[in-house]
Amino acid sequence: MIVSGSLHSLYLIGNSLINKNDKVIMENPTFPRAYNLFKSLKANVIPCEVDKSGIRIDTINNDPNTKLIYTTPSNQYPLGIKMSKSRRLELLEWASKNNSLIIEDDYDHEFSNWENPISSIYSLDKEERVIYQGTFNKILHPSLRIGYMIVPKYLIK
C-alpha cells in the first residue's frame, strides 16, 4: 500500500487493529511520534528494553493479549542499533506464541543495512505476522512524503 509517510501507515494499522487498552510493545527508547499515535488510540503501551542486539523481548512476559510489537530493527530509533538475526527470529517466535503482529518500521533500511546486510523480519516471517513499512523520503528527498507498507494478505481488506 502506498501511504503519505510512516505515521500515515501507523495510523491506518492502529485505527484498523487497536481497540481501547490493547497492548502494544514498543522499544524503549522509541520514536516519540509513534508512541504518541498509539497512546492517542488508547493503546496500553508496554516499553521493552533494548541492548546491543536490539529489542529484548525476553524481558516481557508472555501475553496472548499483546496485539502489536513496534520495532525499528535496521537502525533502532534513536540509538542506531541494528537488531541481530537471532533476535529477529526470537521476536518472530514470541509473536507466534502470543498471537501478536509485528510492525517492522524499516525507515532507514537503505542506508543502515548496506554493509553486512541482515534479512528483514518480514522476509524471515513464515506465518504472516509482520507488517513491513518504509518511506522513500531519504532516498529521493526529505520533503517527499511517500511511504509504503506491505501487509499480510488477510489484512488487505
C-alpha positions as CSV (number, residue, x, y, z in Angstrom):
1,M,0.0,0.0,0.0
2,I,1.3,3.5,-0.8
3,V,0.8,6.0,2.0
4,S,1.9,9.6,2.8
5,G,4.6,8.5,5.2
6,S,5.3,6.2,8.2
7,L,2.9,7.9,10.6
8,H,0.1,7.5,8.0
9,S,0.8,3.8,7.8
10,L,0.9,3.5,11.6
11,Y,-2.4,5.4,11.8
12,L,-4.0,3.0,9.3
13,I,-2.7,0.0,11.1
14,G,-3.6,1.3,14.6
15,N,-7.0,2.5,13.6
16,S,-7.8,-0.8,12.0
17,L,-6.4,-3.1,14.6
18,I,-6.2,-1.5,18.0
19,N,-9.1,-1.4,20.4
20,K,-9.0,0.5,23.7
21,N,-6.5,-1.0,26.1
22,D,-5.0,-3.4,23.6
23,K,-1.3,-4.0,24.4
24,V,1.4,-2.6,22.1
25,I,5.0,-3.4,22.9
26,M,7.5,-0.7,21.8
27,E,11.2,-0.4,22.1
28,N,12.4,1.8,24.9
29,P,13.5,4.4,23.8
30,T,11.4,4.6,20.7
31,F,10.1,7.0,18.0
32,P,8.1,9.6,20.1
33,R,5.5,10.2,17.3
34,A,4.7,6.5,17.0
35,Y,4.4,6.3,20.8
36,N,2.0,9.3,20.8
37,L,0.0,7.8,18.0
38,F,-0.6,4.5,19.8
39,K,-1.4,6.4,23.0
40,S,-3.9,8.6,21.2
41,L,-5.6,5.4,20.1
42,K,-5.9,4.4,23.8
43,A,-3.5,1.5,23.5
44,N,-1.7,0.2,26.6
45,V,1.9,0.8,25.5
46,I,4.4,-1.6,27.1
47,P,8.1,-0.4,27.0
48,C,10.6,-3.1,26.1
49,E,14.4,-2.8,26.8
50,V,16.9,-2.6,24.0
51,D,20.5,-3.8,24.2
52,K,23.4,-4.1,21.6
53,S,21.4,-6.8,19.7
54,G,18.1,-5.0,19.6
55,I,14.8,-5.3,21.4
56,R,14.9,-7.6,24.5
57,I,11.5,-9.4,24.1
58,D,12.7,-11.9,26.7
59,T,12.1,-9.1,29.3
60,I,8.4,-9.1,28.5
61,N,6.1,-11.7,30.0
62,N,4.3,-13.9,27.5
63,D,0.8,-12.4,27.0
64,P,-1.6,-13.6,24.4
65,N,-3.4,-10.2,24.7
66,T,-0.5,-8.3,23.1
67,K,-1.8,-7.1,19.8
68,L,1.3,-5.4,18.2
69,I,5.0,-5.1,18.6
70,Y,6.5,-2.0,17.1
71,T,10.2,-2.2,16.2
72,T,12.8,-0.3,14.1
73,P,15.3,-3.2,13.5
74,S,17.6,-1.9,10.8
75,N,18.6,1.2,12.7
76,Q,16.8,1.4,16.1
77,Y,15.4,4.8,16.7
78,P,17.1,6.7,18.4
79,L,20.0,4.5,19.4
80,G,21.1,3.3,15.9
81,I,21.4,-0.3,16.9
82,K,21.0,-3.0,14.2
83,M,18.9,-5.9,15.5
84,S,20.8,-9.2,15.2
85,K,19.3,-12.0,13.1
86,S,18.9,-14.3,16.1
87,R,17.0,-11.5,17.9
88,R,14.8,-11.1,14.9
89,L,14.0,-14.8,14.9
90,E,13.4,-14.7,18.7
91,L,10.9,-11.8,18.1
92,L,9.0,-13.8,15.5
93,E,8.9,-16.8,17.8
94,W,7.5,-14.6,20.6
95,A,4.9,-13.2,18.3
96,S,3.8,-16.6,17.2
97,K,3.4,-17.9,20.8
98,N,1.4,-14.8,21.7
99,N,-0.6,-14.5,18.6
100,S,0.8,-11.0,18.0
101,L,1.6,-8.9,14.9
102,I,5.0,-7.2,14.4
103,I,5.2,-3.7,12.8
104,E,8.7,-3.6,11.2
105,D,9.4,0.1,10.6
106,D,12.4,0.0,8.3
107,Y,12.6,3.7,7.8
108,D,16.4,3.7,7.3
109,H,17.0,0.2,5.7
110,E,18.6,1.5,2.5
111,F,21.5,3.2,4.5
112,S,21.8,1.1,7.7
113,N,21.7,-2.3,6.1
114,W,24.2,-1.6,3.2
115,E,27.2,-3.4,4.7
116,N,26.7,-6.8,6.3
117,P,23.0,-6.9,5.5
118,I,20.6,-8.8,7.7
119,S,17.4,-10.2,6.5
120,S,14.3,-8.2,7.4
121,I,11.9,-9.6,9.9
122,Y,9.3,-9.6,7.1
123,S,11.5,-11.8,4.9
124,L,12.1,-14.3,7.8
125,D,8.4,-14.5,8.7
126,K,6.7,-17.8,7.7
127,E,3.3,-17.1,9.5
128,E,2.3,-13.7,8.0
129,R,2.8,-11.9,11.3
130,V,4.8,-8.9,10.0
131,I,3.6,-5.6,8.7
132,Y,6.6,-4.1,6.9
133,Q,6.7,-0.3,6.4
134,G,9.2,2.2,5.0
135,T,9.5,5.5,3.2
136,F,11.1,7.0,0.2
137,N,11.9,10.4,1.6
138,K,15.6,9.6,2.5
139,I,16.3,8.1,-0.9
140,L,14.5,10.7,-3.1
141,H,14.1,13.8,-1.0
142,P,13.2,14.6,2.6
143,S,10.2,16.7,1.7
144,L,8.7,13.9,-0.4
145,R,6.1,12.3,1.9
146,I,5.6,8.9,0.3
147,G,5.8,5.7,2.2
148,Y,4.6,2.2,1.8
149,M,3.6,-0.8,3.8
150,I,3.4,-4.5,3.0
151,V,0.6,-6.2,5.0
152,P,-0.3,-9.9,5.3
153,K,-2.9,-10.8,2.7
154,Y,-5.6,-11.3,5.3
155,L,-5.3,-7.6,6.4
156,I,-5.7,-6.1,2.9
157,K,-9.4,-5.6,3.2
